[in-house]
């Protein structure tokens, strides 16, 4: 009786290992697919951000020129008007950089979803036990 029991235990252990292997491989494939999809979306978003930055720089240049012209029309000299508009834009840039750096320092969520899915898959796994 010892030999069949050890064989049954070996088969059961083998089934468990095979099931764990299938679950881990399946989750790795899902994670790989998710990463690919996220990278495609990030690439498209990056192109849109670059285009927005280009249009934003052009618009800021035009607005800065118009602001300088408006200050000159109000009686300031061209140099004083340019210096004033430049100082205001420089302060705005500094505030944006400070805000961006503070956002980078915030804690990031950890990738726990895949580990949770593996755990759920392992709990659903039922090895095939030979009937006696």
C-alpha positions as CSV (number, residue, x, y, z in Angstrom):
1,X,0.0,0.0,0.0
2,X,2.9,2.3,0.5
3,X,4.0,2.4,-3.2
4,X,0.5,3.3,-4.6
5,X,0.1,6.0,-2.0
6,X,3.5,7.5,-2.7
7,X,2.7,7.3,-6.4
8,X,-0.7,9.1,-5.8
9,X,1.1,11.7,-3.8
10,X,3.7,12.2,-6.5
11,X,0.9,12.6,-9.1
12,X,-1.0,15.0,-6.9
13,X,2.2,17.0,-6.3
14,X,3.0,17.0,-10.0
15,X,-0.6,18.2,-10.8
16,X,-0.2,21.0,-8.2
17,X,3.1,22.1,-9.8
18,X,1.7,22.0,-13.3
19,X,-1.3,24.0,-12.2
20,X,1.0,26.6,-10.5
21,X,3.1,26.8,-13.6
22,X,0.0,27.3,-15.8
23,X,-1.3,30.1,-13.6
24,X,2.0,31.9,-13.4
25,X,2.6,31.6,-17.2
26,X,-1.0,32.8,-17.8
27,X,-0.6,35.8,-15.6
28,X,2.8,36.6,-17.1
29,X,1.2,36.6,-20.6
30,X,-1.6,38.8,-19.4
31,X,0.9,41.2,-17.8
32,X,2.9,41.3,-21.0
33,X,-0.2,42.1,-23.0
34,X,-1.2,44.8,-20.6
35,X,2.3,46.4,-20.7
36,X,2.2,46.3,-24.6
37,X,-1.2,48.0,-24.6
38,X,-0.1,50.6,-22.1
39,X,3.1,51.4,-24.1
40,X,1.1,51.9,-27.3
41,X,-1.3,54.3,-25.4
42,X,1.7,56.1,-23.9
43,X,3.3,56.5,-27.3
44,X,0.2,58.0,-28.7
45,X,-0.2,60.3,-25.7
46,X,3.5,61.4,-26.0
47,X,2.9,62.5,-29.6
48,X,-0.1,64.5,-28.5
49,X,1.9,66.1,-25.7
50,X,4.7,67.1,-28.0
51,X,2.3,68.6,-30.4
52,X,0.6,70.5,-27.6
53,X,3.9,71.7,-26.3
54,X,4.9,73.0,-29.8
55,X,1.6,74.9,-30.2
56,X,1.9,76.1,-26.6
57,X,5.3,77.6,-27.2
58,X,4.1,79.3,-30.4
59,X,1.1,80.7,-28.5
60,X,3.2,81.9,-25.6
61,X,5.5,83.6,-28.0
62,X,2.7,85.4,-29.7
63,X,1.1,86.3,-26.3
64,X,4.4,87.6,-25.0
65,X,4.8,89.8,-28.0
66,X,1.3,91.1,-27.7
67,X,1.8,91.8,-24.0
68,X,5.0,93.7,-24.7
69,X,3.2,95.7,-27.4
70,X,0.3,96.5,-25.0
71,X,2.7,97.7,-22.3
72,X,4.5,99.9,-24.8
73,X,1.1,101.3,-25.9
74,X,0.4,102.1,-22.2
75,X,3.6,104.2,-22.1
76,X,6.4,101.9,-20.9
77,X,9.6,101.7,-22.9
78,X,10.1,98.6,-25.1
79,X,13.0,97.4,-22.8
80,X,10.9,97.8,-19.6
81,X,7.9,96.1,-21.2
82,X,10.0,93.2,-22.4
83,X,11.6,92.8,-19.0
84,X,8.3,92.8,-17.2
85,X,6.7,90.2,-19.5
86,X,9.9,88.1,-19.3
87,X,9.9,88.2,-15.5
88,X,6.2,87.2,-15.3
89,X,6.8,84.2,-17.7
90,X,9.9,83.2,-15.8
91,X,8.0,83.1,-12.5
92,X,5.2,81.0,-14.2
93,X,7.9,78.6,-15.4
94,X,9.4,78.3,-12.0
95,X,6.0,77.6,-10.4
96,X,5.3,74.9,-13.0
97,X,8.7,73.2,-12.4
98,X,8.2,73.3,-8.7
99,X,4.8,71.8,-9.0
100,X,6.0,69.1,-11.3
101,X,8.9,68.1,-9.0
102,X,6.5,67.9,-6.1
103,X,4.3,65.6,-8.1
104,X,7.3,63.3,-8.8
105,X,8.0,63.0,-5.1
106,X,4.5,61.5,-4.3
107,X,4.4,57.8,-3.5
108,X,3.5,55.6,-6.5
109,X,1.1,52.7,-6.3
110,X,2.7,49.3,-6.4
111,X,1.9,46.6,-9.0
112,X,-0.1,44.3,-6.7
113,X,-2.9,43.5,-9.2
114,X,-0.9,40.7,-10.9
115,X,0.0,39.1,-7.6
116,X,-3.6,39.2,-6.5
117,X,-4.6,37.5,-9.7
118,X,-2.0,34.8,-9.2
119,X,-3.3,34.2,-5.7
120,X,-6.9,33.9,-7.0
121,X,-5.8,31.6,-9.8
122,X,-4.0,29.3,-7.3
123,X,-7.0,29.2,-5.0
124,X,-9.2,28.1,-7.9
125,X,-6.8,25.4,-9.0
126,X,-8.1,21.9,-8.2
127,X,-5.7,19.1,-8.9
128,X,-7.1,15.9,-10.4
129,X,-7.0,13.2,-7.7
130,X,-7.4,9.7,-9.0
131,X,-10.5,8.0,-7.6
132,X,-9.8,4.9,-5.5
